[in-house]
Amino acid sequence: MGRRFQQQTLLPRIDSCKSKFSTADEIVHYLRSTYPDYHRVKSQTLLYYVNIALLSSNNNNKPAAREQIDQTASQLTKLSLSENNGGGDAGGGNDVKNVKKVENVVKNVVKRPMFKDLGGNGMEKIKNELEAPLMLVCQPKLCREFGLKPITGILLHGPPGCGKTRLAHAIANEAELPFYPISATQVVTGVAGESENNIRELFSKAKKTAPSIIFIDEIDAIAKRGENSQRQMETRIVTQLLTCMDEACSSSGSSDEPTGYVLVIGATNRLDAIDSALRRPGRFALEIDVGIPDESAREAILFLHTRNCSDKLDSSVDLQKIARSTPGFVGADLEALVGKAGERALDRIIDERKHELSKDLMSETNAGRWKKPWLPQEINRFTIKMTDFEEAVKMAQPSLTREGFSPVPDVKWEDVGALDHVDAMTTTEHGNEGGRVIDGIRKQLQIELDGAEQRKGVFVIGATNRPEVIDSALLRPGRFGNHIYIPVPSTDGRVSILKALAMHKEALARRMENRARFKLMRIDASVDLSSIARLKACENFSGADLAALMDKAILAALEEKLTTTEKKSDTLTVESRHFEVALSKVSPSVSEKQMEYYEDISKLLKAA
């Protein structure tokens, strides 16, 4: 660094990386590992500079605070120079005062995230679970007074992107404890014994500043179950982690005057892969499920992620509607969704601006257009509309889908387990090949169904078109005890289904108007859907048959529209003749004989 700490270089580097990290400690670690010129600066000194820079960015509009920060930074620069020149004794008393002053300023920095930055109705339950463990860790004397042993291990588990890492940072910020985050990949090295040493050093640092928090992300990578461990190194790492956690349960001071404990927080999306020795009292005694947010939780998360741009949200934006249309989305997915909607809004404004500037910039390069400053009125035109969110939802892929899960949309009941084609798992007819697999699945399903009675608010629904092949043991009371026969819709039912399909298709066309060839699709007023549904040709039509009828009618109208020589219009109109064409192409998928068969089976099940 030479004789002068290069603040002009430090500040841009902090600005470039502070969005990637949530704590000053992480930024210091990044700077020291990325830029060799910071190796000669003491970690504590660099930490103070980083905190000052973060505080400065938060108080740019507060002159009094800026003046205090600049004055303290100047004093700290002198302290840094005296350290680098070996003059630590000169002016020692003043230096101590300066350090304390910096510490007082840094304490006023509002760290993020906090509990209030975490959305979801399940967060209240999690905060209640954390109340007692954090109280005992922060105030170790209470353990002696009450004769209690603190919980020094918390395991956060849930699907990727659900907010485990964010929750761990919020715990540290709420408790105002030193935070030592590390990922499993930072622990493991290729040198024998170095991985264990990394774990020992991490716990040693944490004990010196106890009470403190260690956070190990993706802990399943270094704490696998014994039968999954392929190498001796993995076994040694698990053993070392167990030893350090046992030591962390003991006070960092004497038994008479405890000074603090080390709280270890682990995060994983593979709970079953964790070594069972870690999942016992004294180690990870508290396991918290950071689950998939429901509709109300998604709405709360969307509110948190849109609060910084609330003035840019169009009045048409309905967060509740967006939450309802995003089943299976976790916190990270919803954050990305808001960002994608903002990008679509920006693309729209850029296209408008490009069109307006095209005449003025005909002779200029693209670079000239990009560098041209935006006027205030152009910036004020930026709004995120509901259509931006709707398009973003279509392009998004929830984390659960990427992980192989099939998310179930929210419905009115608290939990619904739906087993479609349940006969494939419960059949009594199978050959030798695969028979053992089917037997194992059927037995496990029976066990789970027997245990479902103890789970409040959980309903298991099975669907099949072959009830006669299902094992009778599964059809008894207490398992699939209620049997409901769903026949093809009646005449009135067909009327209701056709009208609902028409409304759905028209609504879908309105949402797609920006991308579709035709601006609007509508059912002509002369079309009598009730009369069509009552036609003899529609008898025995199932819901799927009626949906096919509607699709064929729209397709017939589209083919006619594309081949006609008349004046083109932006509206696609479906008329009665198009339904006549569709009726000639669609027939019932269930025959009279099949209907009689299903009715007989239904009577047998009721009698049984």
SVG drawing of the C-alpha trace seen along z (x, -y; Angstrom):
<svg xmlns="http://www.w3.org/2000/svg" viewBox="-80 -19 88 83">
<polyline fill="none" stroke="black" stroke-width="0.4" points="0.0,0.0 3.0,-2.3 2.7,-5.2 -0.9,-6.0 -3.9,-3.8 -5.4,-4.1 -9.0,-5.0 -9.6,-6.1 -9.0,-2.5 -10.8,-0.9 -14.1,-2.6 -14.8,-1.6 -13.8,2.0 -16.2,2.0 -18.9,0.6 -18.3,3.2 -18.7,6.2 -21.0,5.0 -24.1,6.2 -22.7,9.8 -22.1,9.9 -24.3,9.1 -21.7,8.5 -18.6,6.4 -16.6,9.5 -17.4,11.2 -16.3,8.1 -13.0,8.0 -12.4,11.7 -13.1,11.1 -10.8,8.1 -7.9,9.8 -8.3,12.9 -8.7,11.0 -6.2,8.1 -2.7,8.8 -2.1,5.2 -4.5,5.7 -2.4,8.5 -0.2,6.0 -3.2,4.3 -4.5,5.8 -7.9,7.4 -9.4,5.3 -8.2,2.1 -9.5,3.1 -12.8,4.1 -13.2,0.6 -12.6,-1.0 -15.2,1.3 -17.7,0.5 -17.0,-3.3 -17.5,-2.9 -20.8,-1.1 -21.9,-3.7 -20.9,-6.5 -23.0,-5.1 -26.0,-4.9 -25.6,-8.5 -24.8,-10.4 -27.7,-12.8 -26.9,-13.4 -24.2,-16.2 -23.7,-15.8 -23.2,-12.0 -20.8,-12.5 -18.7,-15.0 -18.4,-12.6 -17.5,-9.7 -14.8,-11.7 -13.3,-12.9 -13.3,-9.4 -11.8,-8.0 -9.0,-10.5 -8.2,-9.5 -8.3,-5.8 -5.9,-6.5 -3.3,-7.8 -3.8,-4.7 -3.3,-2.5 -0.1,-4.4 1.3,-4.0 0.6,-0.2 2.4,0.1 5.3,-1.9 5.7,0.0 4.7,-3.1 2.0,-1.4 3.1,-2.9 3.1,-6.5 -0.2,-8.2 -1.6,-4.9 -4.2,-6.4 -5.6,-8.5 -5.6,-5.6 -7.7,-3.5 -10.2,-6.4 -10.2,-6.6 -10.9,-2.9 -13.7,-3.1 -15.2,-6.1 -15.1,-4.1 -16.8,-1.2 -19.5,-3.4 -20.1,-4.8 -20.1,-1.3 -22.7,-0.1 -25.2,-2.6 -25.0,-1.0 -28.3,0.8 -27.4,4.2 -29.5,6.2 -31.3,8.5 -33.3,8.4 -36.3,10.5 -38.6,7.9 -37.0,8.3 -38.1,12.0 -41.6,12.5 -44.0,15.3 -46.5,16.3 -44.2,19.2 -41.5,16.7 -43.4,15.9 -43.2,19.5 -39.5,19.7 -38.8,16.5 -40.7,18.0 -38.6,21.1 -35.4,19.1 -36.3,16.8 -35.1,19.1 -31.9,20.4 -30.7,16.9 -31.5,15.6 -29.4,18.3 -26.5,17.8 -26.5,14.0 -26.9,14.2 -24.9,17.3 -25.4,16.4 -29.0,17.4 -27.9,21.0 -26.2,21.1 -29.2,19.4 -31.8,21.7 -29.6,24.8 -30.1,25.1 -27.8,26.1 -28.0,23.9 -28.9,25.0 -25.7,24.4 -26.6,26.0 -29.4,25.1 -30.0,26.9 -31.9,25.0 -33.3,27.3 -35.5,26.7 -35.4,26.6 -32.9,24.4 -33.8,20.7 -36.2,20.8 -34.1,18.3 -31.9,20.5 -28.8,18.4 -30.8,15.1 -32.4,16.4 -28.9,17.2 -27.7,13.7 -30.9,12.2 -30.3,14.2 -26.8,12.8 -27.9,9.3 -30.9,9.4 -28.7,10.9 -25.9,8.4 -23.3,11.2 -20.0,11.8 -20.8,13.8 -18.5,16.3 -20.0,17.6 -18.3,20.3 -19.3,22.7 -18.5,26.4 -16.3,25.9 -14.1,23.5 -13.5,26.1 -12.4,29.0 -8.9,29.0 -6.8,31.5 -4.1,31.5 -4.3,34.2 -5.2,32.7 -5.8,29.2 -9.5,29.5 -9.7,30.5 -7.3,27.6 -9.7,25.2 -12.5,26.3 -10.4,26.0 -9.3,22.5 -12.9,21.4 -14.2,22.6 -11.1,21.1 -11.9,17.6 -15.5,17.9 -14.7,18.9 -12.4,15.9 -15.3,13.5 -18.1,15.6 -21.0,15.3 -20.8,15.6 -22.3,17.5 -20.7,19.9 -22.7,20.5 -21.9,23.5 -23.7,23.4 -24.4,26.7 -23.2,28.6 -24.2,31.9 -21.1,31.7 -18.8,32.2 -21.1,34.0 -22.5,36.9 -24.0,40.0 -21.4,42.7 -22.7,45.1 -22.4,42.4 -18.8,41.5 -16.5,42.7 -13.2,41.7 -11.4,41.5 -11.0,37.7 -14.8,37.3 -14.9,39.4 -12.1,37.3 -13.9,34.1 -17.2,35.3 -15.2,36.4 -13.5,33.1 -16.8,31.2 -18.3,33.3 -15.4,32.6 -15.5,28.9 -19.3,28.7 -19.0,30.6 -16.4,28.1 -18.6,25.2 -21.3,26.4 -18.9,25.6 -18.6,22.0 -15.7,20.0 -14.9,18.9 -14.8,20.6 -17.8,22.5 -18.4,19.8 -18.4,16.8 -19.4,17.9 -18.6,15.4 -20.5,16.8 -21.2,19.8 -20.7,20.4 -23.9,21.0 -23.4,23.2 -26.0,22.8 -26.0,25.3 -28.0,25.1 -28.8,27.9 -31.4,29.0 -30.6,32.7 -31.5,33.3 -31.4,37.1 -27.8,36.9 -26.6,35.4 -24.7,37.7 -27.1,38.9 -24.4,38.2 -24.8,34.5 -28.6,34.6 -28.8,35.3 -29.1,33.1 -25.9,31.2 -25.1,30.7 -27.8,29.7 -30.6,30.0 -33.0,27.7 -34.0,28.4 -36.0,25.7 -37.9,26.4 -37.7,23.4 -40.4,24.7 -42.1,23.7 -44.1,20.5 -47.9,20.7 -50.0,18.1 -50.1,15.6 -46.4,16.0 -45.6,15.4 -47.6,12.2 -45.6,11.0 -42.3,11.9 -43.4,10.0 -44.3,7.0 -40.8,7.0 -39.1,7.3 -41.2,4.5 -41.1,2.0 -38.0,0.3 -39.7,-0.3 -43.3,-0.8 -43.5,-4.2 -42.7,-2.6 -45.5,0.0 -48.5,-0.6 -51.9,-0.6 -52.8,2.5 -50.2,4.6 -52.0,7.0 -49.5,8.8 -52.2,11.2 -53.0,12.3 -49.3,12.8 -48.9,14.8 -51.8,17.0 -50.3,17.7 -46.8,18.7 -47.3,22.0 -44.0,23.7 -42.0,20.4 -39.6,19.9 -38.1,16.6 -35.3,16.6 -37.7,17.3 -39.9,14.5 -37.0,12.1 -35.9,13.1 -39.5,12.7 -39.6,9.1 -36.3,8.4 -37.5,10.0 -40.7,7.9 -38.5,4.8 -36.3,5.9 -39.4,6.2 -40.6,2.8 -37.2,1.4 -37.2,3.1 -40.5,1.4 -39.2,-2.0 -36.0,-1.5 -37.9,-0.6 -40.0,-3.7 -37.0,-5.8 -35.1,-4.2 -38.1,-5.1 -38.1,-8.7 -34.4,-9.1 -34.1,-7.3 -34.4,-10.5 -31.8,-12.4 -29.3,-9.5 -29.5,-8.2 -25.9,-9.0 -24.7,-8.0 -23.4,-4.7 -25.1,-2.4 -22.6,-3.6 -23.9,-7.1 -27.4,-6.1 -26.5,-4.1 -24.4,-7.0 -27.0,-9.7 -28.2,-10.8 -31.8,-10.0 -34.0,-13.0 -36.1,-13.2 -39.3,-12.8 -38.0,-9.7 -37.1,-8.2 -40.5,-9.1 -42.2,-7.1 -40.7,-3.9 -43.5,-1.8 -43.8,1.9 -47.2,3.1 -49.2,6.2 -48.5,7.6 -44.8,7.4 -45.3,9.7 -47.6,12.0 -45.0,12.4 -42.2,12.9 -44.3,15.7 -44.5,17.5 -40.7,17.4 -39.9,18.4 -39.0,21.9 -39.5,22.5 -36.6,24.0 -38.8,27.0 -39.3,27.8 -35.6,27.7 -35.1,30.0 -37.5,32.6 -40.6,31.7 -44.0,31.1 -45.5,28.3 -49.2,28.5 -51.2,25.2 -52.7,23.7 -56.3,24.7 -58.7,24.0 -57.6,26.8 -54.4,26.5 -52.7,29.5 -53.8,31.9 -51.8,34.9 -53.1,35.9 -52.2,39.3 -53.2,39.5 -53.6,42.9 -53.1,44.4 -53.8,47.9 -50.3,47.9 -48.9,48.0 -51.5,50.2 -52.5,52.8 -52.9,56.5 -52.1,57.6 -48.4,57.7 -45.9,60.2 -42.7,61.4 -40.7,58.6 -41.2,55.4 -43.4,57.2 -41.1,56.5 -41.0,52.8 -44.8,52.5 -45.1,54.5 -42.7,52.1 -44.5,49.0 -47.9,50.4 -46.7,51.3 -45.1,47.9 -48.2,46.2 -50.3,48.2 -47.9,47.1 -48.1,43.4 -51.9,43.6 -52.1,45.1 -50.0,42.3 -52.0,39.6 -54.6,39.7 -52.1,38.1 -51.4,35.3 -53.9,32.5 -55.1,30.8 -53.7,33.3 -56.0,34.9 -54.9,37.7 -56.9,38.0 -56.4,40.7 -57.7,40.8 -58.1,43.8 -60.1,45.2 -59.4,48.8 -60.7,49.1 -61.2,52.9 -57.4,53.5 -56.6,51.6 -55.6,53.7 -58.6,54.1 -56.4,53.4 -56.1,49.8 -59.9,49.3 -60.8,50.0 -61.9,47.3 -58.9,45.3 -57.1,45.4 -59.0,44.7 -62.3,45.1 -64.4,42.6 -65.2,43.6 -66.6,40.9 -67.8,41.9 -67.4,39.0 -69.6,39.7 -69.5,37.8 -71.2,34.4 -75.0,34.1 -76.6,31.7 -76.5,28.8 -73.0,29.7 -72.0,29.6 -73.5,26.1 -71.5,24.9 -68.3,26.4 -68.7,24.9 -69.4,21.4 -66.4,21.7 -64.1,22.8 -65.3,19.8 -64.5,17.4 -61.1,18.9 -60.2,18.8 -61.2,15.2 -59.3,14.2 -56.2,16.1 -56.4,14.2 -56.5,10.9 -53.4,11.7 -51.6,12.8 -52.6,9.8 -49.1,8.4 -47.7,11.6 -50.6,13.0 -51.3,12.3 -54.9,11.3 -55.5,8.7 -58.7,10.3 -60.5,13.7 -64.2,13.8 -67.2,16.0 -69.8,14.4 -73.0,13.2 -75.1,15.3 -73.5,18.6 -75.8,20.3 -73.4,22.4 -76.4,23.8 -78.0,25.2 -74.7,26.7 -74.2,28.4 -77.7,29.9 -77.2,31.4 -77.5,35.1 -74.0,35.1 -72.6,33.8 -74.2,36.6 -71.6,38.5 -69.0,35.8 -66.5,35.6 -64.9,32.4 -61.8,33.2 -64.1,33.8 -65.8,30.4 -62.3,28.8 -61.4,30.5 -64.6,29.2 -63.8,25.6 -60.2,25.9 -61.4,27.4 -64.0,24.6 -61.3,21.9 -59.0,23.7 -61.7,23.8 -62.2,20.0 -58.5,19.4 -58.1,21.5 -61.0,19.6 -59.5,16.3 -56.1,17.1 -57.5,18.3 -60.2,15.6 -59.6,12.9 -61.7,10.4 -60.3,7.4 -58.2,8.5 -59.1,7.5 -57.4,7.8 -60.3,9.8 -60.8,13.6 -64.5,14.4 -65.8,17.9 -69.3,18.4 -71.9,21.3 -70.6,22.7 -67.2,23.2 -68.8,25.3 -70.6,27.4 -67.2,28.1 -65.7,29.0 -68.7,31.4 -67.9,33.3 -64.3,33.9 -64.9,34.7 -66.7,37.7 -67.2,39.0 -64.1,40.6 -66.3,42.8 -68.6,45.3 -72.0,46.5 -70.5,49.8 -67.7,48.2 -70.2,46.0 -72.3,49.0 -69.1,50.7 -68.0,47.8 -71.5,47.5 -71.5,51.2 -68.1,50.8 -69.3,47.8 -72.3,49.8 -70.0,52.6 -67.7,50.2 -70.6,48.6 -72.0,52.0 -68.6,53.1"/>
</svg>
